[in-house]
Amino acid sequence: MESPFETGRSAPANILALELATASLSYLEGALDNPSLVPDLLLIALKNRAVTPSLIQRITRNLSCLKVYEVKSALVLHPKTPRAIAMNLVQFLWWRDLVRVADHTVLPPPLRRVAERLLAIRLQEMALGEKIALARIASRGVIAVLRRQDHPLVIRSLIQNPRLLEEDALTIASATVTPGSVLQAVADDTRFSARPAIQKAIVQNPGTPPSTALRIVQGLSTRVLKELARAPHVPQLVKVAALRLIEAREGAE
C-alpha cells in the first residue's frame, strides 16, 4: 500500500483537485513533487489547515509557480508564510490585495504596515475611480493619507468608510488647504455634519462656501456663536452672521 507521500506524488490532476484541500501533511509534501501540481491546484493546497511554514518554504522554491500572481497573493495572505518571504512578496501585490493584507488581523503587524505604506505610495499613481474605491475600504493607516486628498468624490467615499473617526473628519474640516468642494462634502454628510466640533471647524474655515457656512451658523448654540464672534481668523461673513443671530436671540428673550 502506498504511503500518503507517494500517493500525493503520483496522483493525477483530477484526484489532486479533490484531495488537496483536506489531505494530510505527508500527502501535501508528496504533491509538491507531482508534475501535475499546476498553480491552480497549488492554490487549493494552500487552503489546507495542515500547511506548515516549512511546506510554504518549499513552495517558494518553485519559481514557475511564483511567477503566477495569484500564488504570490495567496502566500502573502497566508498566516503561516514565514515573515521574510511575505515581506519580499508583498511589494508585488496589486492595491486591492494590499488592502486585504492591511486588514488581515492574523498577519504580523509589520507586514500589515508595509502594505499600508505601499498603498500610500501607489495612491499617487491611482486613477480617480481607484482612489474612490480605496477610500471606502481603507484601513486606519491609509485613511491618514487619503484624508489629504483634495477631490470631493474621494472624501465622500472616505466619509462612508466605517473606520473613519471624528478626528479624521475634523482634520479635513480644519485644514486651510482643504478645497471648498471637499468642505461641502463633509458638511453634507449625515454622519459628521451634526457634530459640534466639526460644525465649528467648517464655519471657521475660509474655504467653506458662504452658503454652507451661513446654513451651519443658523443651527449653532448662542455660546458657540459668541466664541466665533470673538475668535480671530474667523471669516467676516461668519462673524457678522453670528453677531446678528446673538442679537436676535437675546432680543427675543
N, C-alpha and C positions, 0 to 999 in steps of 0.2 A: 504494500500500500504506500502510495506516495505521501511524502511529508507535505504540510501546508506550503512550505517554501517552494518545493518542486512543483506543486500544483499551480501556485501563482506564477511561477516562471514559465510554465508551458501552456497555460490556459489560452484558448483563442479569445479574440477581442469581444465576442458576444457574451462569453462567460465572465470575462473580467468586468464588463459593464454591469452584470448582475451581482457580482460578489464584492467588488472593491469597497463599497460604502460600509459594509459590516464585517469584512474579513478580519482574521487575526493579524497581529503584527508580523508574524512569520510569513503569512501569505503575501502581505504588502511588500515585505523585503524581497521576496522572490519575484513579485510582479515588476519591481524596478529593473530587473534584468530581462524582462519579457519584451521582445521586439514588437509585440502587438500593443504595448502600452503607449498609445498616442496621447498628445496633450489633453484631449477631451476626457480620456479615461483617467489621466493623472488628476484632473480636477475633481473627479468623483472620489478618488482615493484620498484626497486632502480633506474630504468631509468626514472621514472615518475617525472615530474617537481614539482609536488605537495608535494614531500617528504620533511619533515622538520627535524631539528635536534632532536626534541623530539621523532619523529617516529623512527629515527635511534637508539636512546637510547633504545626504546622498542625492536627493532630487536636484539640488542646485549644481551638482557636478555635471548634470546632463545639459550641456549648453544649447542643444537644439530645442529642448523644452523651454529653457529660459528665454528664448527668442520670442515666445508666444506671450503677448501682453496679458492675457487672462491668467496665465500661470504666475507671472510676476505679481499681479494684483492679489491673487489668492494667497501667495506666500507672505506678502506684507501684512495682509489682514489675518493671517493665521496666528492664534495666540501662542503656538508652540514654536514658531520660527525663531531661531536664535537672533538676538537683537542686532548683532553685527550684520547679518545677512539682510534683515529687514531694513536697516538703516541704509544699506547700499542700494537696495532695490526701490525704495520709496521715491527716490528722485525721478524715476521713470514713469510714475503714475500720472494719469490724467486728473484734472481737477475734481471731477465727481468722486473718484476713488480716494483722492486726498481728503475730501470731506468725510468719507466713510472711515478712514484711518483716524482722523482727528476726533471723531465721535465715538470710536470703539473703545469703551472704557476698560476692556480687558487687556488692551495693548499697553506696553510700557509708556509711561508719561513722556519720556524723552522722544520716543518715536512719534507720538501724537503732536508734540510741539514742533518737531521738524516738519510734519505735514502742514501744520498751520503756517509756518514760516514760508514754505514753498507756495502755499496758496496766496500769501500776501505778495510774493514776488510775481507769481503768474497773473495776479489781478491786473497788473499794469498792461498786459497784452490781451486780456479777455475782451470779447465783444460785449456790447451793452446787454444783449439778451442773456449772456452767460453770467454777467455780474448780477443781473436781476434774479436769476435762478439761484445763484450762490447766496445772495443776501437772505433769501427765505430760509435757508437751511444751515447757515454758517455757525460754527462753534464760537465760543467766547473769544478765543484768540484772534479769530478772523474778523469778528464784529468790530474789534478795536481799530482795524484798518478800514473796514467798509464804512464806518460812520464818518470818515473823512471824505467820502465820495460826494461829488457836487451835482450829481444827476438826480432829480426828484423821483424818477421811477425806481432807482436803486434804493433810495431812502424809504420810499413807500413799501417796497418789498422787505427791507430790513426791519421796519417797524412791525411787520407781520410776523417776524421771527420770534417765537416764544422765549428764546434765550436773551433777547434784548431787555435790558434793565432800564429803570427810570434814569439812572446815572448816565447811560448812553444817550438817551433822548435829550437829557439836559445838556450834555456836552455839545450835541448837534445844535440845539436851540441857542446856546450861549456864544458859540464861536462867531466872531465878527466877519469871518470869511465865508460863512455859510450863505449860499445864494438864497434870494427871496423865494424862489420856487421850492427849495428844499424846506425852508421855514414854513411855507404854506402847507407842505405835506405833513409836517409834524403837527401844525395847528389843526389840521383837518382830521387827524387820527383819533378815533374814539377811545383808544386805549390810554393815550397820554394827554390828550388835549385838555382834559378837565383837572389835571394835577396842578396845584397852585405854583409850585416851583417852576414848572415848565411854562405855564402861562406868563409868569413874571419875566422869565428869560426871553420869551418870544416878543413881548411888547417892548422890552428894553433893547432888543437887537435892532440896530439901524437898518439892517437889510430886510426886515419884515415889511411886506406890503402894507401901506397905510390902512387899507380897508380891513385887513386881518387884525392889525394891532388895535384899531378902534373897536372892532367887534369884541375882542377879548377884554378890553378895558371895561366895557359895559358890565361885565359879569364879575369884576374883581371886588373884593371887600373894601370898605372905606379905609381900613387900616393899611392895606396894600397900596391903595391909591395915594394915601398921604406919604408913604415911603417913596413912591415913584415921583411924586411932586417935589420931594426934597433931594432925591438922589442925583448925583452928577451923571453925565453921559447918557441921559435918557432922551430920546428924540423929542424935540419941542412939541410936535403934534400930540404925543402921548401925554406930556406934562400938561398941556392946555386942556386936553380931554379929561384928565384926572382931576384937575382943579375945578372944572365945571361940574363934574359929577359930584365931587365933595360938596360944593356949594349947593347944588340942587338937593342932595340928600339931607344936608343939615338944615336947609330951609324948609323942608317938608316935615321935619320933626316937631 
